[in-house]
């Protein structure tokens, strides 16, 4: 029987050694190698837990295609990169930003779920239109940024090595580029799931089954939000 957990751990260690060696003598291909390391380490619970959220967010729209998925994934990568740079430069442990972020993510997810279930009205700025929803992608980017906060406590050996390199060298521009390359590879499964969902939604748009997409998306987001909120409350109550 194949030991999947052991295999994933072995891949992470292999990718980490690869990145450590690359950081000792950077070259023009370093960004590509770090991106590849992100892809290798992307199959972990933290990334996989975002797949239902991605399906819910992009499946409800049914119009954005791969562009919406790209904006959503870029939002995730931007958050993870920004928090990583902050942790490295401020000397903090990655992911230890207080429990307020979890509460924010839970609130946004619950609110979005209730909107899609038509329990709450949709705000004017969120109403789909050719100008704001389908072309700009800012809504998908903002959602990616928000849900990236929920994934921020996740870490890997490769990420730890990159953060240690940034902290020791203080090279902010290059460190930002390396972290962004890594997080883009790290969130590749999210982009694949989002692209598939959005494309499927477009294909089914004119079919009767498409009317169930917002309902299913709302239930997923509501469940995710409630689960995150309960986890937040459990942590808070444990300190009482």
Backbone torsions as a table, in degrees:
resi	resn	phi	psi	omega
1	UNK	NA	135.8	-177.0
2	UNK	-76.8	130.4	176.5
3	UNK	-87.9	94.6	-176.1
4	UNK	-65.7	-43.1	-179.4
5	UNK	-61.1	-44.3	178.9
6	UNK	-64.4	-37.6	178.9
7	UNK	-65.7	-44.0	178.7
8	UNK	-62.6	-40.2	177.8
9	UNK	-63.1	-42.4	178.6
10	UNK	-63.0	-39.6	177.9
11	UNK	-64.1	-40.4	180.0
12	UNK	-63.9	-42.3	179.5
13	UNK	-66.2	-39.1	177.9
14	UNK	-64.4	-44.7	178.5
15	UNK	-64.3	-36.7	-180.0
16	UNK	-64.6	-45.1	177.5
17	UNK	-62.5	-36.7	178.0
18	UNK	-62.0	-46.1	-179.1
19	UNK	-68.6	-41.8	179.4
20	UNK	-58.6	-43.6	177.5
21	UNK	-64.6	-37.7	-179.4
22	UNK	-68.7	-35.5	-179.1
23	UNK	-67.9	-21.7	179.5
24	UNK	-72.7	-27.3	177.2
25	UNK	-147.8	84.9	-177.3
26	UNK	-67.2	148.7	-179.7
27	UNK	-141.8	174.3	179.3
28	UNK	-59.1	-22.3	-178.5
29	UNK	-92.2	3.6	-175.9
30	UNK	-62.9	-39.6	179.4
31	UNK	-60.2	-41.6	178.2
32	UNK	-64.7	-39.6	179.6
33	UNK	-67.7	-39.9	178.5
34	UNK	-67.2	-39.1	176.0
35	UNK	-60.4	-41.9	178.1
36	UNK	-63.0	-39.1	177.3
37	UNK	-62.6	-35.2	176.4
38	UNK	-63.7	-40.9	178.6
39	UNK	-63.9	-42.1	-178.4
40	UNK	-61.6	-37.1	-175.2
41	UNK	-96.1	10.8	-173.1
42	UNK	-80.3	-18.7	-177.7
43	UNK	-86.4	74.6	177.7
44	UNK	-136.3	165.5	-174.9
45	UNK	-57.3	-32.7	-177.3
46	UNK	-64.0	-45.9	179.9
47	UNK	-72.2	-44.0	-178.0
48	UNK	-62.8	-29.3	179.1
49	UNK	-68.5	-19.2	179.2
50	UNK	-84.9	-12.5	-176.9
51	UNK	-62.5	-45.2	177.1
52	UNK	-60.3	-37.8	179.0
53	UNK	-64.9	-41.5	178.8
54	UNK	-62.3	-45.9	178.9
55	UNK	-59.9	-40.4	-178.9
56	UNK	-67.3	-47.5	-176.7
57	UNK	-64.0	-46.6	-175.0
58	UNK	-85.8	-27.3	179.0
59	UNK	-71.0	-26.4	-179.9
60	UNK	-70.8	-28.6	-177.5
61	UNK	-80.7	-46.4	177.1
62	UNK	65.8	17.9	-176.1
63	UNK	-132.7	-19.9	-167.3
64	UNK	-78.0	-26.9	-178.0
65	UNK	64.5	-154.0	-176.6
66	UNK	-66.5	-23.5	179.2
67	UNK	-66.3	-45.2	177.3
68	UNK	-61.1	-42.4	178.8
69	UNK	-62.7	-38.8	179.9
70	UNK	-65.9	-43.4	178.6
71	UNK	-64.7	-41.6	179.3
72	UNK	-62.3	-45.8	-179.6
73	UNK	-66.0	-39.1	177.4
74	UNK	-63.1	-36.0	175.1
75	UNK	-63.3	-43.0	175.6
76	UNK	-58.8	-48.7	-177.4
77	UNK	-63.7	-37.3	179.7
78	UNK	-63.2	-43.6	179.1
79	UNK	-64.3	-48.5	-179.4
80	UNK	-62.4	-38.7	178.9
81	UNK	-67.5	-46.2	-179.2
82	UNK	-62.5	-44.0	178.4
83	UNK	-67.0	-35.2	177.5
84	UNK	-65.4	-44.6	178.0
85	UNK	-62.7	-41.5	178.5
86	UNK	-62.1	-42.5	179.2
87	UNK	-63.6	-42.5	-177.7
88	UNK	-67.2	-43.1	-175.2
89	UNK	-78.7	-26.9	-179.9
90	UNK	-95.2	-4.7	178.3
91	UNK	72.7	30.3	179.3
92	UNK	-104.8	160.5	176.9
93	UNK	-76.8	131.3	-177.2
94	UNK	-60.1	129.6	178.4
95	UNK	97.5	-14.1	-179.4
96	UNK	-93.2	77.2	-177.4
97	UNK	-115.7	15.8	-178.4
98	UNK	90.2	161.3	-175.6
99	UNK	-85.0	-4.7	-178.7
100	UNK	-62.7	-32.1	-180.0
101	UNK	-64.6	-40.6	178.6
102	UNK	-62.8	-39.2	178.7
103	UNK	-65.2	-39.7	178.2
104	UNK	-63.3	-47.1	-180.0
105	UNK	-61.4	-43.7	179.4
106	UNK	-61.2	-43.6	-179.8
107	UNK	-62.3	-44.1	179.5
108	UNK	-64.2	-43.4	-178.9
109	UNK	-63.6	-45.0	179.9
110	UNK	-63.9	-43.4	179.4
111	UNK	-61.2	-46.4	179.4
112	UNK	-63.0	-40.6	179.2
113	UNK	-61.2	-43.5	-179.9
114	UNK	-68.4	-32.9	176.7
115	UNK	-65.9	-46.0	-179.3
116	UNK	-67.2	-28.5	176.6
117	UNK	-83.4	0.8	178.1
118	UNK	64.6	25.4	172.7
119	UNK	-80.7	-36.7	176.1
120	UNK	-114.0	150.1	178.8
121	UNK	-72.7	148.9	176.7
122	UNK	-80.6	128.5	179.3
123	UNK	-64.7	157.8	-175.9
124	UNK	-59.8	-40.7	-175.5
125	UNK	-70.2	-15.1	-178.4
126	UNK	-99.8	-2.1	-180.0
127	UNK	-68.2	129.1	-178.9
128	UNK	-59.0	135.8	175.5
129	UNK	-154.8	162.6	-178.7
130	UNK	-65.6	-25.9	-176.2
131	UNK	-85.3	-43.6	-170.6
132	UNK	-98.3	-32.2	-172.5
133	UNK	-100.3	-51.5	-169.3
134	UNK	-78.2	-29.6	-171.5
135	UNK	-105.5	-47.5	-172.9
136	UNK	-70.5	-41.7	-179.3
137	UNK	79.6	4.6	-176.0
138	UNK	-67.8	-31.9	178.4
139	UNK	-65.0	-45.3	179.0
140	UNK	-63.6	-38.9	178.4
141	UNK	-63.5	-44.4	179.6
142	UNK	-62.7	-38.7	176.8
143	UNK	-65.5	-39.9	177.3
144	UNK	-62.2	-41.7	177.4
145	UNK	-60.7	-45.8	-177.6
146	UNK	-63.4	-49.5	-177.6
147	UNK	-75.3	-17.4	171.8
148	UNK	-63.5	-28.7	176.9
149	UNK	-63.7	-33.7	178.8
150	UNK	-70.4	-25.2	180.0
151	UNK	-93.8	-2.4	-173.1
152	UNK	-63.0	-30.3	178.8
153	UNK	-67.4	-11.7	-177.9
154	UNK	-72.2	143.1	178.5
155	UNK	-146.9	159.4	177.7
156	UNK	-137.2	163.2	176.5
157	UNK	-57.0	-36.9	179.4
158	UNK	-64.7	-45.3	179.4
159	UNK	-61.8	-41.4	178.3
160	UNK	-61.2	-40.2	179.2
161	UNK	-66.2	-41.1	178.7
162	UNK	-64.6	-43.1	179.6
163	UNK	-65.2	-38.8	177.7
164	UNK	-63.6	-38.3	178.9
165	UNK	-65.7	-43.1	179.0
166	UNK	-63.6	-43.6	-178.6
167	UNK	-64.5	-37.3	-176.4
168	UNK	-79.8	-33.9	-177.6
169	UNK	-92.0	-30.3	-177.1
170	UNK	69.8	14.6	-179.5
171	UNK	-83.8	90.4	-173.7
172	UNK	-66.4	-50.4	-177.5
173	UNK	-60.3	-47.1	-179.2
174	UNK	-69.3	-38.3	177.9
175	UNK	-62.6	-40.2	177.2
176	UNK	-62.4	-43.1	179.7
177	UNK	-63.2	-42.0	179.7
178	UNK	-66.5	-42.9	179.4
179	UNK	-66.2	-39.1	178.8
180	UNK	-65.1	-41.4	177.7
181	UNK	-61.8	-42.6	-179.6
182	UNK	-64.6	-46.2	-177.2
183	UNK	-69.1	-30.2	175.7
184	UNK	-65.0	-41.6	175.3
185	UNK	-69.0	-36.8	-177.9
186	UNK	-64.8	-32.6	-177.9
187	UNK	-97.9	13.0	-179.9
188	UNK	-56.5	-42.6	178.2
189	UNK	-58.5	-33.6	177.7
190	UNK	-64.8	-42.9	179.5
191	UNK	-64.1	-42.2	179.5
192	UNK	-62.1	-46.5	-180.0
193	UNK	-64.2	-40.8	-179.9
194	UNK	-66.7	-42.2	179.3
195	UNK	-63.9	-43.2	179.4
196	UNK	-63.3	-43.2	-178.3
197	UNK	-64.9	-47.2	-178.4
198	UNK	-64.9	-39.6	179.2
199	UNK	-66.5	-42.0	177.3
200	UNK	-63.1	-39.0	178.8
201	UNK	-63.1	-39.7	176.9
202	UNK	-63.6	-41.5	-177.4
203	UNK	-66.1	-35.4	-177.6
204	UNK	-94.5	5.8	-171.6
205	UNK	-57.9	-39.4	-176.5
206	UNK	-94.5	9.3	-179.3
207	UNK	-104.1	154.4	-175.9
208	UNK	-57.8	-31.6	-176.7
209	UNK	-64.6	-20.9	-175.2
210	UNK	-64.0	-23.6	-177.8
211	UNK	-68.9	-16.1	179.7
212	UNK	-86.1	-12.1	-178.4
213	UNK	-59.6	-51.2	179.3
214	UNK	-60.5	-38.8	179.3
215	UNK	-62.7	-47.8	179.6
216	UNK	-63.8	-41.7	178.8
217	UNK	-62.3	-41.8	179.2
218	UNK	-62.7	-41.5	179.1
219	UNK	-64.7	-40.5	179.2
220	UNK	-64.3	-46.9	-178.9
221	UNK	-66.2	-40.0	178.1
222	UNK	-63.2	-44.1	177.7
223	UNK	-63.0	-42.2	177.8
224	UNK	-61.3	-44.0	-179.2
225	UNK	-64.5	-44.5	179.7
226	UNK	-64.3	-41.9	178.7
227	UNK	-61.1	-44.9	178.8
228	UNK	-64.3	-40.6	179.0
229	UNK	-64.0	-43.0	178.7
230	UNK	-63.5	-39.2	175.9
231	UNK	-62.2	-40.1	177.5
232	UNK	-62.6	-46.3	-179.4
233	UNK	-65.0	-36.7	179.3
234	UNK	-63.2	-41.8	178.4
235	UNK	-65.1	-43.6	-178.7
236	UNK	-64.8	-42.8	-178.6
237	UNK	-68.9	-26.7	-179.8
238	UNK	-66.9	-19.2	179.9
239	UNK	-93.3	-2.8	-179.5
240	UNK	-83.3	NA	NA
